[in-house]
Amino acid sequence: MMNWYTADTHFGHENIIRHCGRPFQSAGHMDAVLIENLNAKVGPEDALWIVGDFAFGQKAKDRNWLTKIFAKLPGAEQHLIIGNHDGEATQQLPWTSVTPLAEVADGQGPHSVLCHYPMITLHRARKGALHLFGHVHDQWMGSRNAVNVGVDVWGYVPITIRDIEQRAKALPENKHWQDVEHNAEL
């Protein structure tokens, strides 16, 4: 089983197209492309981690519509890391897990800590763990140990820990790393 990560899909959200400059004609078009991209990558035995903001807008309040979108998700497992736009209807879908924070020991790469919101430091940060987040859309790629996994910075496709590791190497160290971690070994 391989883990695949993505964030900020915002299924059904018309305004996100304009807000983030997404290259879609409508929310329906965006939804179809996102589902197609997920299905092209995530295999039937794989796990899909949505790191927040699965759906938003009027459609996200319609349980029948949400259920239909959810049914199109690939993989043997679908996990939701709760984002600021993941309401009760979204959280009640038949996810494998629903939580605001998760730690994943990905056999393909380093340990990772998933939270929708960017964090400065995290559990096992000094041991090479990576923080995977969303929330900021295309405003910030992240830093060497905290990488934005949102669709807006990954070409609207899910990614693996290997993809994330490669991008992390090219990102700058968080400028506050020493401020929060200089006494961590005491």
N, C-alpha and C positions, 0 to 999 in steps of 0.2 A: 504494500500500500504506500502510495506517495501522498504527501500533504501538498495541497495547493492553497494559495492565499490571495485574497483580494479585499478591497474595501470600497465603500462609497459608491456602490452600484446605483443607488437611488432609483430603483425600478419605479416606473409610473410617474416620475417627477418631471413635468414639462419645463419648469423654470431652471432646473440644473443645466439644461442645454445652453441657455444664454449665460447663466451665471459663470459657468466654467469654460465656455467656448467649445462645448462638445460638438463634434461634426455629425450631428444627427438632425433629421428633418422634423422629428416629433418624438415624444416619449415612447410611442409604440415601436418606432424604428429603432430607437436606442435599446429598448428592452429586447427586441429580436436579435440585434447584433450582440449584445452582452450574453444572452443565452447561447447563441451560436458559438461565440468565443469560448465560453465555459465548457460546452460540450466537445469542442475541438481539442481541448487540453486534458480535462479531468476524466480519467478512466473509470470504469464501473467498480473497481475495487479501491479507488482512491478516496481521500478525505478532502472536503472543501471547507475552508475556513473563511467566513465572511467577517471581516474585522470592522463591523459597524456600518450602519446606514444602508440596510438592505433595500428598503423602499420608503418613499415619502410622497406626500401630497394626498389629494382626495382618494385616489385609488388605493392607497395604503390603508385606508380605513375600511375598505370593503373586504371582508374575510373570504368571500368566494374568489375575488380577483387575486388576492394574496395566495390562496391555496393553489390556484392554477399556475401562477408564476413559480411558486415553490416546487410544484410537481415537475417542472422542467429542469430543475437543478440536477447536475450529474453527480456521480460518485456513490459510494457505499455509505458515507457519512457526510452530513452537512452540519457545521457548527456555526453558531452566531455569537460573536463578541458584541455585546450591546453598545450601540452608538446613540447619539443624542436624538436621532430620528426614528429609532426602533421602538415603536409603541407597543401597547399590549397585544394588539392583533398580530403583529409581526412576531413577538416573543412567544406567542401561543402556537405557532406553526410547529410541525413535528420534527424539530431540530434534534440532532443527536445530543447536543448540549447548548445551553444558553447561559452566558455568564458575562460579567463586565470585564473579567481578566482571566487569562489562561496561560499556563506554562506548557510548552510543547517540547518534548524531547524528540526532535525530528531525527530519525535514523539516517537521513541524507545529509545532515549538516549540524550546525551548532544548536544548542538549546535556545529556544526563543520564548519571549514573553509578549503576549498579544493583549493590547488594550487599544480601544478606538482612539484615545487621546494620547498625544506625544508625551513622553516622560523623560526627565533628565537622567535618572538612574533607575535601576531595576535589579531584581534578584539575579544573582550570578553574573552581573555586569562585568566584574573583574575577571571572570573566568571565560570570557568570550561570548556570552549570551547576546543575542540580538533582540532588540525591541521592534516589533512590527506594529504599525499604527496606520490610521487613516485620518479622518476629520478635516484635515487642512487642504484637501483636494490638490490643486496644482500650485499651492502657495509655498510649499517647502518640501524638498526631496528627503530631508532627514540629515543624519550625521553618521559617523562611522559605526556607531553601535545602535542606532535607531533609524529604521528605514520606513518611509511611507510606502505602503503596499496598495494604495488607492488606484482605481482604474484610470484616473486622470493623468497619472505619471507613468503608467505602464502600457499605454496603447490599448486599453480596454480589454486586456487579457489577464487571466490568473497567472501567478508565478510560483516558482518553487523556492525553497531555501537556498539552493545553489544560485539562482538568479539574484536573490536578495544579497547573498554574500558578495557576489561580484560587484554589485552596485555599492555596497557598503565600503568596499576597499577604495573606491574613487571619491567618497564623500569626505568632507572635513571632519576633524574631531569636534565634538560639541564644545563650544567655547566656555561652557559652564562646568565641564567635566571635573576639572581640578577643584572648583568651588565646592562641589557636593561630594567628591570622592577622596579628597586629600587625607581625611581622617578615617576612611573606611577600614583600614587595616588595624586600627587600634583595638 
